[in-house]
Amino acid sequence: MCRSRDHRSKRGFAMAALLFAVLLCMTGCGKADKAYDKAMDLAEEGKYEEAAKSFEKAIELNDEKAEYYIGYGMTLNHLGKYKKAVKQFEKAYQEVDNKISRKNNKQLYYGEALAYYGMHKYDQAIERCTDALEIKDQADMNGNIYATMAVAYQVSGDSENALDSFNQLIKDNKKDVQGYLQRGQLYLYMGEEESALSDFSQALQLDKNCYDAYFGLYDAYTQAGQTDAAKESLEMLTGIHAKSAEQKMQVGRAYFVLDEEDQAVSYLKDAVKNKCVEGNYYLGMVQMAKEDYASAQDYFETYIKEAAAITIPEVYNQMAGCLIEEREYDQAAEYLEKGLELGVTSAYQGLLKNQVILCERQQDFAAAKKAAKTYLEAYPEDTAMQKELEFIKTRIKKKKATSENADKTAGDGQTTSGEDSTSNDQSTASPDVTADSTSTTEPDGASAGQSTAEPTGTADAQAASDATAPADATATPMQ
C-alpha cells in the first residue's frame, strides 16, 4: 500500500510539475504579448527607439511568433537599420503552407523589400516585391507593394516599369486615391503633364479632401506653363469653407504658395491654435521665405517638440538649411543626422544633398566628395550632382596644388598670398548644388510613392515651392 501511495505521489508530483511548466509558459506568452502590444502602440506613435526595445523584450520572452519579428523588422526599417531588419525578417519565414504562414511570409517579403530599398539595393527590393505579390493572400497589401516596386524601378532609372507597376496598382483597385496621386507625380516627372492632370483630377473626384492633389494640379499646370490654371487650382482649395484644423492648415499652405503671406499666416496660426501642430512647419516656411531664419527655427523646433510623430521629416532638412545660412555648421550637421536617422523618408534626398552643401560651405572638399558619392549611390540619375562631384574634385586638386606651391615657396624662404587660397567663409559650391538652390521637398511626408523633387532645403531656397506637391518623383515607399 505504501508503495502504491508513493507511486501515486510521484505521478502527482510529475503532473503538478507539468502543469506548472504549462502555466509558466502561458505566463511568459502573456508577458510577451503585452510587450508586443506595447511595442505596436509605441510604433504607431512614431516612438521607434522605444518600440524596438519592447519588440526585443517580446522576442526574448517568446521567440516563436512571426508577428514579433515582423513588427520588430518594420520598426528597424523606420530607424534606418536595414541590415538588422533583414536579419529579423529572415528568422521568421515559415516553410509550411497554410493561410497564416502565407500571410506572415507576404509581410516578411514586403518588409525585406523596404529594407533593400533603404539600402539602395533596388533589384533585390523588386525581387522581394515580386515574391510578395506571388502570394495571393492579403490582397489589401498589394497597393503598397506595387507602389514600393514602382519607386524602386523609378529611382533606378526605369520609369517605364515604374509606370507599369502603378498601372497594375490602379487596375487592381480603381478607387485607390493614393495610386492616382502617385502615378500623377510619376507622369509629372516624365514630363507628361496632361496625364498627370488627369490623375490628380481623378484623385480629387474620389476624395475631395485629397489636398495633395490640389498641389499636384498646381505643379502640373505650372510645369506646362499654364500659370493662370495653376493659380485657379489652388484657389479651389482656398475657396473651401475651412472648419477643421487640418483644413485650415491646408488652406494656409495654399495661400503660402500663392504668395499671400498674410492670409497664410492667419490660417496657419488658427490651425495651430486648434491643435494642428503641422501648422508650425508651414509658419516656419513662411519665415524662411522672408529670410527670418531665427523665427523659422522657432516654429520648426515647436513642431519637432510637440508632434506626437514626425509626419513632415523635411523639418530637419529645413532646420539644417536655416543653420547653414547662419553658419552654425555643427548644429546643422546634427539636424541632418537626425533626419537621416528616420531612414528613407520623403526628405532623404534633400538631407543627403544638404550634407554635400554643408561640407562645401565648410571648405571640407574631401568630405564633400564622400557625401556626393553617397548621394549618387542612392540617386545615380541625378546629373546635377554628377557635375557637382566633378566640380568638387577640381577643388580638391586646386587646393592640393596650392598647398604644394605654398610648401615649396616656404622652403625657398618666400611667402605667398595666392589667389587660390579660399576663405573659410566663402561658399565655393558650383551653381548646380548650392544653398541658393530652389528647395522643392515634399513637406507632407506623404505615403508610398510620393516624390521629393531635387530638395536642398537651404534657406536661400524658394520656399514657396516647398509647400507644393513635387514634380520630381524620387519616392518613399510605405512602411
Salt bridges, closest charged atoms under 4 A:
ASP6 OD2 - LYS10 NZ 3.77
ASP33 OD1 - LYS65 NZ 3.08
GLU45 OE1 - LYS47 NZ 3.24
GLU56 OE2 - LYS84 NZ 3.92
ASP97 OD1 - ARG102 NH1 2.78
GLU112 OE1 - ARG128 NE 3.49
ASP131 OD2 - ARG128 NH1 3.22
ASP137 OD1 - ARG102 NE 2.74
ASP199 OD2 - ARG183 NE 2.69
ASP212 OD1 - ARG253 NH1 3.29
ASP270 OD2 - LYS248 NZ 3.24
GLU325 OE2 - ARG361 NH2 3.23
ASP382 OD2 - LYS353 NZ 3.77
GLU390 OE2 - LYS393 NZ 3.49
ASP420 OD1 - LYS398 NZ 3.80
ASP425 OD1 - ARG327 NH1 3.80
GLU442 OE2 - ARG253 NH2 3.80
ASP444 OD2 - ARG253 NH1 2.55
